[in-house]
């Protein structure tokens, strides 16, 4: 045990220290048309690009995420649509294209979300200017 302690201390100091937010990538979600929040592994997310119609967005719920922090974060969930009563179409896909916040923030944001369902596939753009630090 006495010989093991110096080795462990050496390894502890040689290991590179990662910044606290190193693997944090965020997904911009829109709780309303004029409000944007950023979420880490959101359970539900409405994606609307700025000045877009509902056909360019997605209203996702019951999301389960895998590989968050990689180049692509995969999900499964449902698409609720934008009409009442909300639908429950099963979807899967991934968020990709992580870029820095365009308004000077230090966060990495996913800027695209590919969504697949039995009705086809499409790519939804997200907000690129959030401005949170």
N, CA, C and O atoms as a GROMACS GRO file, in nm:
protein
  532
    1UNK      N    1   0.082  -0.120   0.000
    1UNK     CA    2   0.000   0.000   0.000
    1UNK      C    3   0.086   0.126   0.000
    1UNK      O    4   0.049   0.226  -0.061
    2UNK      N    5   0.201   0.122   0.068
    2UNK     CA    6   0.287   0.240   0.074
    2UNK      C    7   0.346   0.271  -0.064
    2UNK      O    8   0.369   0.388  -0.095
    3UNK      N    9   0.371   0.168  -0.145
    3UNK     CA   10   0.426   0.193  -0.278
    3UNK      C   11   0.317   0.239  -0.376
    3UNK      O   12   0.347   0.306  -0.475
    4UNK      N   13   0.195   0.204  -0.349
    4UNK     CA   14   0.085   0.239  -0.438
    4UNK      C   15   0.043   0.386  -0.425
    4UNK      O   16   0.000   0.447  -0.523
    5UNK      N   17   0.054   0.443  -0.306
    5UNK     CA   18   0.010   0.580  -0.282
    5UNK      C   19   0.085   0.682  -0.369
    5UNK      O   20   0.019   0.767  -0.430
    6UNK      N   21   0.218   0.679  -0.379
    6UNK     CA   22   0.287   0.777  -0.466
    6UNK      C   23   0.247   0.763  -0.613
    6UNK      O   24   0.239   0.863  -0.685
    7UNK      N   25   0.223   0.642  -0.657
    7UNK     CA   26   0.183   0.620  -0.797
    7UNK      C   27   0.046   0.682  -0.822
    7UNK      O   28   0.025   0.747  -0.924
    8UNK      N   29  -0.045   0.661  -0.730
    8UNK     CA   30  -0.179   0.717  -0.746
    8UNK      C   31  -0.177   0.870  -0.743
    8UNK      O   32  -0.248   0.934  -0.820
    9UNK      N   33  -0.096   0.927  -0.656
    9UNK     CA   34  -0.085   1.073  -0.651
    9UNK      C   35  -0.025   1.128  -0.781
    9UNK      O   36  -0.069   1.232  -0.830
   10UNK      N   37   0.074   1.059  -0.835
   10UNK     CA   38   0.133   1.102  -0.961
   10UNK      C   39   0.030   1.099  -1.073
   10UNK      O   40   0.022   1.193  -1.152
   11UNK      N   41  -0.048   0.992  -1.081
   11UNK     CA   42  -0.151   0.981  -1.184
   11UNK      C   43  -0.259   1.087  -1.166
   11UNK      O   44  -0.312   1.139  -1.264
   12UNK      N   45  -0.290   1.120  -1.044
   12UNK     CA   46  -0.391   1.222  -1.017
   12UNK      C   47  -0.347   1.358  -1.070
   12UNK      O   48  -0.428   1.430  -1.128
   13UNK      N   49  -0.221   1.393  -1.050
   13UNK     CA   50  -0.172   1.522  -1.096
   13UNK      C   51  -0.143   1.525  -1.245
   13UNK      O   52  -0.147   1.632  -1.305
   14UNK      N   53  -0.114   1.412  -1.306
   14UNK     CA   54  -0.087   1.408  -1.449
   14UNK      C   55  -0.214   1.403  -1.533
   14UNK      O   56  -0.210   1.437  -1.652
   15UNK      N   57  -0.324   1.362  -1.475
   15UNK     CA   58  -0.449   1.353  -1.550
   15UNK      C   59  -0.495   1.494  -1.588
   15UNK      O   60  -0.498   1.583  -1.502
   16UNK      N   61  -0.529   1.515  -1.715
   16UNK     CA   62  -0.572   1.650  -1.755
   16UNK      C   63  -0.706   1.684  -1.691
   16UNK      O   64  -0.798   1.603  -1.689
   17UNK      N   65  -0.714   1.804  -1.641
   17UNK     CA   66  -0.838   1.849  -1.579
   17UNK      C   67  -0.928   1.908  -1.687
   17UNK      O   68  -0.890   2.002  -1.757
   18UNK      N   69  -1.046   1.853  -1.701
   18UNK     CA   70  -1.141   1.903  -1.800
   18UNK      C   71  -1.219   2.019  -1.741
   18UNK      O   72  -1.253   2.017  -1.623
   19UNK      N   73  -1.248   2.119  -1.821
   19UNK     CA   74  -1.332   2.228  -1.771
   19UNK      C   75  -1.469   2.174  -1.732
   19UNK      O   76  -1.512   2.070  -1.782
   20UNK      N   77  -1.537   2.245  -1.644
   20UNK     CA   78  -1.666   2.197  -1.593
   20UNK      C   79  -1.770   2.183  -1.703
   20UNK      O   80  -1.856   2.095  -1.696
   21UNK      N   81  -1.762   2.269  -1.805
   21UNK     CA   82  -1.863   2.268  -1.911
   21UNK      C   83  -1.810   2.203  -2.040
   21UNK      O   84  -1.865   2.229  -2.147
   22UNK      N   85  -1.705   2.121  -2.032
   22UNK     CA   86  -1.639   2.069  -2.151
   22UNK      C   87  -1.732   1.984  -2.237
   22UNK      O   88  -1.733   2.002  -2.359
   23UNK      N   89  -1.807   1.895  -2.181
   23UNK     CA   90  -1.893   1.807  -2.259
   23UNK      C   91  -2.037   1.854  -2.260
   23UNK      O   92  -2.126   1.780  -2.303
   24UNK      N   93  -2.061   1.974  -2.213
   24UNK     CA   94  -2.198   2.025  -2.210
   24UNK      C   95  -2.233   2.084  -2.345
   24UNK      O   96  -2.177   2.186  -2.386
   25UNK      N   97  -2.323   2.021  -2.412
   25UNK     CA   98  -2.380   2.076  -2.533
   25UNK      C   99  -2.528   2.093  -2.506
   25UNK      O  100  -2.591   2.008  -2.443
   26UNK      N  101  -2.583   2.202  -2.553
   26UNK     CA  102  -2.719   2.239  -2.519
   26UNK      C  103  -2.807   2.236  -2.642
   26UNK      O  104  -2.760   2.251  -2.754
   27UNK      N  105  -2.937   2.215  -2.619
   27UNK     CA  106  -3.035   2.217  -2.727
   27UNK      C  107  -3.130   2.334  -2.702
   27UNK      O  108  -3.197   2.337  -2.598
   28UNK      N  109  -3.139   2.430  -2.794
   28UNK     CA  110  -3.233   2.541  -2.777
   28UNK      C  111  -3.377   2.493  -2.796
   28UNK      O  112  -3.411   2.435  -2.900
   29UNK      N  113  -3.461   2.518  -2.698
   29UNK     CA  114  -3.603   2.482  -2.704
   29UNK      C  115  -3.687   2.608  -2.689
   29UNK      O  116  -3.644   2.705  -2.624
   30UNK      N  117  -3.805   2.607  -2.747
   30UNK     CA  118  -3.893   2.724  -2.744
   30UNK      C  119  -4.019   2.693  -2.664
   30UNK      O  120  -4.110   2.629  -2.717
   31UNK      N  121  -4.028   2.735  -2.537
   31UNK     CA  122  -4.152   2.716  -2.462
   31UNK      C  123  -4.267   2.800  -2.518
   31UNK      O  124  -4.384   2.765  -2.499
   32UNK      N  125  -4.236   2.910  -2.585
   32UNK     CA  126  -4.336   2.992  -2.653
   32UNK      C  127  -4.270   3.051  -2.778
   32UNK      O  128  -4.151   3.031  -2.800
   33UNK      N  129  -4.347   3.122  -2.858
   33UNK     CA  130  -4.294   3.173  -2.985
   33UNK      C  131  -4.182   3.274  -2.967
   33UNK      O  132  -4.093   3.282  -3.052
   34UNK      N  133  -4.185   3.352  -2.860
   34UNK     CA  134  -4.086   3.458  -2.843
   34UNK      C  135  -3.983   3.430  -2.734
   34UNK      O  136  -3.904   3.517  -2.700
   35UNK      N  137  -3.982   3.310  -2.679
   35UNK     CA  138  -3.891   3.276  -2.569
   35UNK      C  139  -3.808   3.155  -2.608
   35UNK      O  140  -3.859   3.059  -2.665
   36UNK      N  141  -3.678   3.161  -2.576
   36UNK     CA  142  -3.587   3.050  -2.604
   36UNK      C  143  -3.518   3.010  -2.474
   36UNK      O  144  -3.468   3.096  -2.402
   37UNK      N  145  -3.515   2.881  -2.445
   37UNK     CA  146  -3.438   2.830  -2.332
   37UNK      C  147  -3.344   2.724  -2.385
   37UNK      O  148  -3.370   2.661  -2.488
   38UNK      N  149  -3.234   2.704  -2.316
   38UNK     CA  150  -3.143   2.598  -2.357
   38UNK      C  151  -3.153   2.485  -2.256
   38UNK      O  152  -3.159   2.508  -2.135
   39UNK      N  153  -3.155   2.364  -2.305
   39UNK     CA  154  -3.174   2.247  -2.220
   39UNK      C  155  -3.064   2.145  -2.245
   39UNK      O  156  -3.012   2.132  -2.356
   40UNK      N  157  -3.030   2.074  -2.141
   40UNK     CA  158  -2.935   1.963  -2.148
   40UNK      C  159  -3.017   1.835  -2.134
   40UNK      O  160  -3.078   1.813  -2.029
   41UNK      N  161  -3.019   1.753  -2.235
   41UNK     CA  162  -3.100   1.630  -2.240
   41UNK      C  163  -3.246   1.659  -2.205
   41UNK      O  164  -3.297   1.608  -2.106
   42UNK      N  165  -3.314   1.740  -2.285
   42UNK     CA  166  -3.452   1.776  -2.250
   42UNK      C  167  -3.547   1.658  -2.260
   42UNK      O  168  -3.530   1.571  -2.345
   43UNK      N  169  -3.644   1.654  -2.174
   43UNK     CA  170  -3.748   1.551  -2.175
   43UNK      C  171  -3.853   1.585  -2.281
   43UNK      O  172  -3.912   1.495  -2.341
   44UNK      N  173  -3.876   1.713  -2.303
   44UNK     CA  174  -3.966   1.762  -2.407
   44UNK      C  175  -3.905   1.889  -2.464
   44UNK      O  176  -3.840   1.965  -2.393
   45UNK      N  177  -3.927   1.911  -2.595
   45UNK     CA  178  -3.866   2.028  -2.658
   45UNK      C  179  -3.946   2.067  -2.781
   45UNK      O  180  -3.978   1.982  -2.865
   46UNK      N  181  -3.978   2.194  -2.792
   46UNK     CA  182  -4.037   2.250  -2.912
   46UNK      C  183  -3.927   2.325  -2.986
   46UNK      O  184  -3.866   2.416  -2.930
   47UNK      N  185  -3.903   2.287  -3.109
   47UNK     CA  186  -3.794   2.344  -3.188
   47UNK      C  187  -3.855   2.433  -3.296
   47UNK      O  188  -3.929   2.385  -3.382
   48UNK      N  189  -3.824   2.560  -3.290
   48UNK     CA  190  -3.869   2.655  -3.392
   48UNK      C  191  -3.754   2.748  -3.427
   48UNK      O  192  -3.702   2.816  -3.339
   49UNK      N  193  -3.714   2.753  -3.554
   49UNK     CA  194  -3.613   2.852  -3.592
   49UNK      C  195  -3.673   2.992  -3.587
   49UNK      O  196  -3.795   3.007  -3.586
   50UNK      N  197  -3.591   3.095  -3.584
   50UNK     CA  198  -3.645   3.230  -3.579
   50UNK      C  199  -3.726   3.262  -3.704
   50UNK      O  200  -3.686   3.227  -3.815
   51UNK      N  201  -3.840   3.327  -3.686
   51UNK     CA  202  -3.929   3.370  -3.793
   51UNK      C  203  -3.970   3.255  -3.884
   51UNK      O  204  -3.976   3.271  -4.006
   52UNK      N  205  -3.998   3.140  -3.826
   52UNK     CA  206  -4.034   3.022  -3.904
   52UNK      C  207  -4.180   2.986  -3.882
   52UNK      O  208  -4.241   3.027  -3.783
   53UNK      N  209  -4.235   2.911  -3.974
   53UNK     CA  210  -4.370   2.860  -3.956
   53UNK      C  211  -4.363   2.727  -3.880
   53UNK      O  212  -4.256   2.671  -3.862
   54UNK      N  213  -4.477   2.680  -3.837
   54UNK     CA  214  -4.480   2.555  -3.761
   54UNK      C  215  -4.433   2.436  -3.844
   54UNK      O  216  -4.383   2.339  -3.787
   55UNK      N  217  -4.448   2.441  -3.976
   55UNK     CA  218  -4.406   2.329  -4.060
   55UNK      C  219  -4.254   2.311  -4.057
   55UNK      O  220  -4.204   2.202  -4.085
   56UNK      N  221  -4.180   2.416  -4.023
   56UNK     CA  222  -4.034   2.407  -4.016
   56UNK      C  223  -3.985   2.363  -3.878
   56UNK      O  224  -3.866   2.340  -3.859
   57UNK      N  225  -4.075   2.352  -3.782
   57UNK     CA  226  -4.037   2.316  -3.646
   57UNK      C  227  -4.081   2.178  -3.609
   57UNK      O  228  -4.128   2.101  -3.692
   58UNK      N  229  -4.066   2.146  -3.480
   58UNK     CA  230  -4.106   2.016  -3.427
   58UNK      C  231  -4.145   2.032  -3.281
   58UNK      O  232  -4.084   2.110  -3.207
   59UNK      N  233  -4.246   1.959  -3.241
   59UNK     CA  234  -4.292   1.960  -3.102
   59UNK      C  235  -4.272   1.818  -3.048
   59UNK      O  236  -4.355   1.730  -3.072
   60UNK      N  237  -4.164   1.796  -2.977
   60UNK     CA  238  -4.124   1.662  -2.934
   60UNK      C  239  -4.150   1.641  -2.786
   60UNK      O  240  -4.140   1.735  -2.706
   61UNK      N  241  -4.183   1.519  -2.749
   61UNK     CA  242  -4.206   1.485  -2.609
   61UNK      C  243  -4.158   1.345  -2.577
   61UNK      O  244  -4.124   1.268  -2.666
   62UNK      N  245  -4.157   1.313  -2.448
   62UNK     CA  246  -4.113   1.183  -2.396
   62UNK      C  247  -3.978   1.140  -2.454
   62UNK      O  248  -3.959   1.026  -2.494
   63UNK      N  249  -3.885   1.234  -2.457
   63UNK     CA  250  -3.755   1.209  -2.518
   63UNK      C  251  -3.663   1.131  -2.426
   63UNK      O  252  -3.653   1.160  -2.307
   64UNK      N  253  -3.598   1.031  -2.482
   64UNK     CA  254  -3.492   0.954  -2.416
   64UNK      C  255  -3.366   0.970  -2.499
   64UNK      O  256  -3.368   0.945  -2.619
   65UNK      N  257  -3.257   1.011  -2.436
   65UNK     CA  258  -3.135   1.047  -2.507
   65UNK      C  259  -3.025   0.943  -2.488
   65UNK      O  260  -3.019   0.876  -2.385
   66UNK      N  261  -2.938   0.932  -2.588
   66UNK     CA  262  -2.818   0.848  -2.582
   66UNK      C  263  -2.703   0.923  -2.648
   66UNK      O  264  -2.724   0.999  -2.742
   67UNK      N  265  -2.584   0.902  -2.600
   67UNK     CA  266  -2.461   0.960  -2.655
   67UNK      C  267  -2.459   1.112  -2.649
   67UNK      O  268  -2.404   1.177  -2.739
   68UNK      N  269  -2.518   1.169  -2.546
   68UNK     CA  270  -2.513   1.314  -2.530
   68UNK      C  271  -2.370   1.354  -2.500
   68UNK      O  272  -2.304   1.289  -2.419
   69UNK      N  273  -2.320   1.458  -2.562
   69UNK     CA  274  -2.181   1.501  -2.545
   69UNK      C  275  -2.093   1.457  -2.661
   69UNK      O  276  -1.977   1.498  -2.669
   70UNK      N  277  -2.145   1.375  -2.749
   70UNK     CA  278  -2.072   1.334  -2.870
   70UNK      C  279  -2.112   1.427  -2.984
   70UNK      O  280  -2.183   1.525  -2.963
   71UNK      N  281  -2.066   1.397  -3.106
   71UNK     CA  282  -2.102   1.479  -3.221
   71UNK      C  283  -2.251   1.472  -3.250
   71UNK      O  284  -2.311   1.570  -3.297
   72UNK      N  285  -2.311   1.356  -3.223
   72UNK     CA  286  -2.455   1.337  -3.242
   72UNK      C  287  -2.515   1.284  -3.113
   72UNK      O  288  -2.463   1.192  -3.051
   73UNK      N  289  -2.625   1.343  -3.073
   73UNK     CA  290  -2.699   1.296  -2.956
   73UNK      C  291  -2.828   1.232  -3.008
   73UNK      O  292  -2.915   1.301  -3.063
   74UNK      N  293  -2.841   1.102  -2.991
   74UNK     CA  294  -2.956   1.027  -3.044
   74UNK      C  295  -3.072   1.029  -2.946
   74UNK      O  296  -3.052   1.032  -2.824
   75UNK      N  297  -3.194   1.028  -3.000
   75UNK     CA  298  -3.312   1.029  -2.915
   75UNK      C  299  -3.421   0.940  -2.972
   75UNK      O  300  -3.422   0.907  -3.091
   76UNK      N  301  -3.513   0.902  -2.884
   76UNK     CA  302  -3.640   0.839  -2.919
   76UNK      C  303  -3.747   0.912  -2.841
   76UNK      O  304  -3.723   0.958  -2.730
   77UNK      N  305  -3.865   0.921  -2.898
   77UNK     CA  306  -3.973   0.991  -2.830
   77UNK      C  307  -4.097   0.995  -2.917
   77UNK      O  308  -4.119   0.908  -3.001
   78UNK      N  309  -4.178   1.098  -2.896
   78UNK     CA  310  -4.298   1.117  -2.977
   78UNK      C  311  -4.300   1.259  -3.033
   78UNK      O  312  -4.245   1.352  -2.974
   79UNK      N  313  -4.364   1.272  -3.148
   79UNK     CA  314  -4.390   1.403  -3.205
   79UNK      C  315  -4.536   1.436  -3.175
   79UNK      O  316  -4.626   1.361  -3.211
   80UNK      N  317  -4.557   1.547  -3.108
   80UNK     CA  318  -4.692   1.584  -3.067
   80UNK      C  319  -4.763   1.669  -3.171
   80UNK      O  320  -4.885   1.680  -3.169
   81UNK      N  321  -4.689   1.730  -3.262
   81UNK     CA  322  -4.750   1.819  -3.359
   81UNK      C  323  -4.788   1.950  -3.292
   81UNK      O  324  -4.757   1.972  -3.175
   82UNK      N  325  -4.856   2.037  -3.366
   82UNK     CA  326  -4.894   2.166  -3.312
   82UNK      C  327  -5.045   2.187  -3.305
   82UNK      O  328  -5.091   2.296  -3.269
   83UNK      N  329  -5.123   2.084  -3.338
   83UNK     CA  330  -5.268   2.097  -3.332
   83UNK      C  331  -5.322   2.026  -3.209
   83UNK      O  332  -5.267   1.923  -3.167
   84UNK      N  333  -5.427   2.079  -3.151
   84UNK     CA  334  -5.492   2.015  -3.037
   84UNK      C  335  -5.599   1.920  -3.087
   84UNK      O  336  -5.667   1.957  -3.182
   85UNK      N  337  -5.619   1.804  -3.033
   85UNK     CA  338  -5.536   1.741  -2.930
   85UNK      C  339  -5.403   1.697  -2.991
   85UNK      O  340  -5.395   1.660  -3.108
   86UNK      N  341  -5.299   1.701  -2.908
   86UNK     CA  342  -5.166   1.664  -2.955
   86UNK      C  343  -5.164   1.519  -3.002
   86UNK      O  344  -5.231   1.433  -2.945
   87UNK      N  345  -5.087   1.493  -3.107
   87UNK     CA  346  -5.070   1.358  -3.158
   87UNK      C  347  -4.964   1.282  -3.080
   87UNK      O  348  -4.899   1.338  -2.992
   88UNK      N  349  -4.948   1.157  -3.114
   88UNK     CA  350  -4.847   1.073  -3.049
   88UNK      C  351  -4.781   0.984  -3.154
   88UNK      O  352  -4.796   0.862  -3.151
   89UNK      N  353  -4.707   1.046  -3.244
   89UNK     CA  354  -4.637   0.972  -3.349
   89UNK      C  355  -4.497   0.940  -3.298
   89UNK      O  356  -4.423   1.030  -3.259
   90UNK      N  357  -4.460   0.810  -3.297
   90UNK     CA  358  -4.327   0.773  -3.251
   90UNK      C  359  -4.221   0.824  -3.347
   90UNK      O  360  -4.233   0.812  -3.468
   91UNK      N  361  -4.116   0.882  -3.289
   91UNK     CA  362  -4.006   0.936  -3.369
   91UNK      C  363  -3.874   0.893  -3.309
   91UNK      O  364  -3.865   0.855  -3.192
   92UNK      N  365  -3.772   0.900  -3.392
   92UNK     CA  366  -3.635   0.880  -3.347
   92UNK      C  367  -3.548   0.970  -3.433
   92UNK      O  368  -3.591   1.012  -3.540
   93UNK      N  369  -3.430   0.998  -3.388
   93UNK     CA  370  -3.342   1.084  -3.466
   93UNK      C  371  -3.222   1.127  -3.384
   93UNK      O  372  -3.185   1.062  -3.286
   94UNK      N  373  -3.163   1.236  -3.425
   94UNK     CA  374  -3.046   1.285  -3.352
   94UNK      C  375  -3.032   1.435  -3.369
   94UNK      O  376  -3.073   1.493  -3.470
   95UNK      N  377  -2.972   1.496  -3.267
   95UNK     CA  378  -2.933   1.637  -3.272
   95UNK      C  379  -2.786   1.640  -3.314
   95UNK      O  380  -2.707   1.558  -3.268
   96UNK      N  381  -2.751   1.733  -3.401
   96UNK     CA  382  -2.614   1.736  -3.451
   96UNK      C  383  -2.575   1.879  -3.486
   96UNK      O  384  -2.652   1.973  -3.468
   97UNK      N  385  -2.454   1.894  -3.536
   97UNK     CA  386  -2.395   2.021  -3.576
   97UNK      C  387  -2.386   2.118  -3.458
   97UNK      O  388  -2.454   2.221  -3.456
   98UNK      N  389  -2.303   2.084  -3.362
   98UNK     CA  390  -2.282   2.171  -3.245
   98UNK      C  391  -2.195   2.290  -3.286
   98UNK      O  392  -2.088   2.274  -3.345
   99UNK      N  393  -2.244   2.408  -3.252
   99UNK     CA  394  -2.173   2.532  -3.284
   99UNK      C  395  -2.178   2.624  -3.162
   99UNK      O  396  -2.268   2.612  -3.078
  100UNK      N  397  -2.082   2.718  -3.154
  100UNK     CA  398  -2.090   2.816  -3.044
  100UNK      C  399  -2.210   2.908  -3.063
  100UNK      O  400  -2.255   2.931  -3.175
  101UNK      N  401  -2.259   2.959  -2.953
  101UNK     CA  402  -2.370   3.054  -2.955
  101UNK      C  403  -2.332   3.174  -3.041
  101UNK      O  404  -2.224   3.231  -3.022
  102UNK      N  405  -2.418   3.213  -3.134
  102UNK     CA  406  -2.389   3.323  -3.227
  102UNK      C  407  -2.402   3.461  -3.164
  102UNK      O  408  -2.365   3.561  -3.228
  103UNK      N  409  -2.453   3.470  -3.043
  103UNK     CA  410  -2.468   3.601  -2.977
  103UNK      C  411  -2.362   3.625  -2.872
  103UNK      O  412  -2.382   3.704  -2.780
  104UNK      N  413  -2.250   3.559  -2.884
  104UNK     CA  414  -2.140   3.584  -2.793
  104UNK      C  415  -2.139   3.500  -2.667
  104UNK      O  416  -2.050   3.518  -2.584
  105UNK      N  417  -2.233   3.410  -2.649
  105UNK     CA  418  -2.231   3.322  -2.533
  105UNK      C  419  -2.122   3.217  -2.546
  105UNK      O  420  -2.068   3.197  -2.655
  106UNK      N  421  -2.089   3.152  -2.437
  106UNK     CA  422  -1.983   3.051  -2.439
  106UNK      C  423  -2.036   2.910  -2.452
  106UNK      O  424  -1.958   2.815  -2.442
  107UNK      N  425  -2.164   2.891  -2.472
  107UNK     CA  426  -2.224   2.758  -2.478
  107UNK      C  427  -2.214   2.700  -2.618
  107UNK      O  428  -2.216   2.773  -2.717
  108UNK      N  429  -2.204   2.567  -2.625
  108UNK     CA  430  -2.213   2.494  -2.752
  108UNK      C  431  -2.358   2.454  -2.770
  108UNK      O  432  -2.418   2.395  -2.680
  109UNK      N  433  -2.416   2.485  -2.886
  109UNK     CA  434  -2.557   2.457  -2.913
  109UNK      C  435  -2.569   2.363  -3.032
  109UNK      O  436  -2.499   2.380  -3.132
  110UNK      N  437  -2.657   2.264  -3.022
  110UNK     CA  438  -2.691   2.185  -3.139
  110UNK      C  439  -2.776   2.273  -3.230
  110UNK      O  440  -2.873   2.334  -3.184
  111UNK      N  441  -2.741   2.281  -3.359
  111UNK     CA  442  -2.812   2.370  -3.450
  111UNK      C  443  -2.905   2.295  -3.545
  111UNK      O  444  -2.980   2.359  -3.618
  112UNK      N  445  -2.901   2.164  -3.547
  112UNK     CA  446  -2.989   2.085  -3.634
  112UNK      C  447  -3.041   1.963  -3.558
  112UNK      O  448  -2.971   1.907  -3.473
  113UNK      N  449  -3.163   1.923  -3.590
  113UNK     CA  450  -3.224   1.801  -3.533
  113UNK      C  451  -3.288   1.724  -3.648
  113UNK      O  452  -3.378   1.774  -3.714
  114UNK      N  453  -3.241   1.601  -3.672
  114UNK     CA  454  -3.301   1.515  -3.773
  114UNK      C  455  -3.407   1.430  -3.705
  114UNK      O  456  -3.381   1.367  -3.602
  115UNK      N  457  -3.526   1.428  -3.762
  115UNK     CA  458  -3.640   1.358  -3.703
  115UNK      C  459  -3.693   1.258  -3.804
  115UNK      O  460  -3.726   1.294  -3.917
  116UNK      N  461  -3.702   1.130  -3.762
  116UNK     CA  462  -3.757   1.025  -3.848
  116UNK      C  463  -3.882   0.968  -3.784
  116UNK      O  464  -3.888   0.949  -3.663
  117UNK      N  465  -3.982   0.941  -3.868
  117UNK     CA  466  -4.104   0.875  -3.822
  117UNK      C  467  -4.158   0.793  -3.937
  117UNK      O  468  -4.098   0.787  -4.044
  118UNK      N  469  -4.272   0.730  -3.916
  118UNK     CA  470  -4.333   0.653  -4.024
  118UNK      C  471  -4.382   0.745  -4.136
  118UNK      O  472  -4.413   0.698  -4.246
  119UNK      N  473  -4.390   0.874  -4.107
  119UNK     CA  474  -4.435   0.972  -4.207
  119UNK      C  475  -4.320   1.030  -4.287
  119UNK      O  476  -4.343   1.113  -4.376
  120UNK      N  477  -4.198   0.990  -4.260
  120UNK     CA  478  -4.082   1.041  -4.333
  120UNK      C  479  -3.978   1.099  -4.240
  120UNK      O  480  -3.982   1.078  -4.119
  121UNK      N  481  -3.885   1.173  -4.299
  121UNK     CA  482  -3.780   1.236  -4.217
  121UNK      C  483  -3.761   1.379  -4.261
  121UNK      O  484  -3.792   1.416  -4.375
  122UNK      N  485  -3.711   1.460  -4.168
  122UNK     CA  486  -3.681   1.599  -4.199
  122UNK      C  487  -3.580   1.651  -4.099
  122UNK      O  488  -3.556   1.592  -3.994
  123UNK      N  489  -3.521   1.763  -4.135
  123UNK     CA  490  -3.423   1.828  -4.049
  123UNK      C  491  -3.481   1.961  -4.003
  123UNK      O  492  -3.520   2.045  -4.085
  124UNK      N  493  -3.487   1.980  -3.872
  124UNK     CA  494  -3.535   2.104  -3.814
  124UNK      C  495  -3.415   2.187  -3.768
  124UNK      O  496  -3.324   2.134  -3.705
  125UNK      N  497  -3.416   2.315  -3.799
  125UNK     CA  498  -3.311   2.405  -3.753
  125UNK      C  499  -3.350   2.459  -3.617
  125UNK      O  500  -3.468   2.476  -3.587
  126UNK      N  501  -3.251   2.485  -3.534
  126UNK     CA  502  -3.277   2.541  -3.401
  126UNK      C  503  -3.230   2.686  -3.398
  126UNK      O  504  -3.169   2.735  -3.492
  127UNK      N  505  -3.259   2.753  -3.289
  127UNK     CA  506  -3.210   2.890  -3.269
  127UNK      C  507  -3.059   2.885  -3.254
  127UNK      O  508  -3.007   2.798  -3.185
  128UNK      N  509  -2.989   2.978  -3.318
  128UNK     CA  510  -2.843   2.982  -3.305
  128UNK      C  511  -2.796   3.100  -3.221
  128UNK      O  512  -2.678   3.110  -3.189
  129UNK      N  513  -2.886   3.187  -3.186
  129UNK     CA  514  -2.853   3.304  -3.106
  129UNK      C  515  -2.936   3.300  -2.978
  129UNK      O  516  -3.054   3.335  -2.978
  130UNK      N  517  -2.874   3.258  -2.871
  130UNK     CA  518  -2.945   3.246  -2.744
  130UNK      C  519  -2.897   3.352  -2.646
  130UNK      O  520  -2.978   3.415  -2.579
  131UNK      N  521  -2.766   3.372  -2.637
  131UNK     CA  522  -2.711   3.478  -2.555
  131UNK      C  523  -2.697   3.448  -2.407
  131UNK      O  524  -2.673   3.540  -2.329
  132UNK      N  525  -2.712   3.321  -2.366
  132UNK     CA  526  -2.692   3.285  -2.225
  132UNK      C  527  -2.548   3.250  -2.202
  132UNK      O  528  -2.482   3.197  -2.292
  133UNK      N  529  -2.496   3.278  -2.084
  133UNK     CA  530  -2.359   3.238  -2.049
  133UNK      C  531  -2.360   3.123  -1.955
  133UNK      O  532  -2.254   3.076  -1.914
   0.00000   0.00000   0.00000
